[in-house]
Amino acid sequence: MPIDCIKNFIGKKVLIKGEVKSGKTKLCEEILNEMIKYFPPSKITVIDLAPSKKYFKDIILGGTMSVPNGVIYLRPSIVYAPRLEGKNKEEVLELARRNAMNIENIFKIYENNPSEILFINDITLYFHAGSFERIIELIKYPKTLICNAYEGEKLHDDKESGITIREREMLKKFEEYMDIIIKL
């Protein structure tokens, strides 16, 4: 990725969105690897909310970011994939609530020592049960935000829990706060 592209992201809020396996995380990793050529790694934080790799209908889902040495890396110790792991509506909602609680703890760690550049991998996991106001407060800290989000149809079955609709609605509202939106 040429420096001209990276310069376009500095001081901006950037959202990369797309379907499962569209390259969202890979693009974030490429941007991150370019950023560390121009900024000290200690000025960059990655909040990784993606679940570990899961297999679903012959598709590999999830997966965390590869992060260069020196970059601050924050990730909940447990991240669930509610739509895949929950067997019914109640389980899906409970896993989404647990994720939101675990993610909140990571947000607090970041806020205690915010960096100039923040990457968030798979922000839509927080949208399932988290507070919209809370995420908007969080993204005020960094000068530059690069995040990715799921937007697609492959994970539509939420066992009638409503998290898919909530995720879509929150993503649409979240887009209003972005300077650049990249659809893959």
MOMOZI-V939542 format. One line per field, one symbol per residue. psi: psi as a letter, one per 40 degrees, with the letter a starting at -180 (. if undefined). A space follows every 50 residues. Layout:
psi->???
This chain:
psi->hidddddddheihhhhiaihfeeddddddddddddedeihdeehihhheh iihihhfehhiahiihhiidhhhhhidhhigddddheidddddddddddd dddddddddddegiidhhhhhfddddddeihdddddddeddidhhhiiih haedfdhfffdeddddddddddddddeidhhhh.
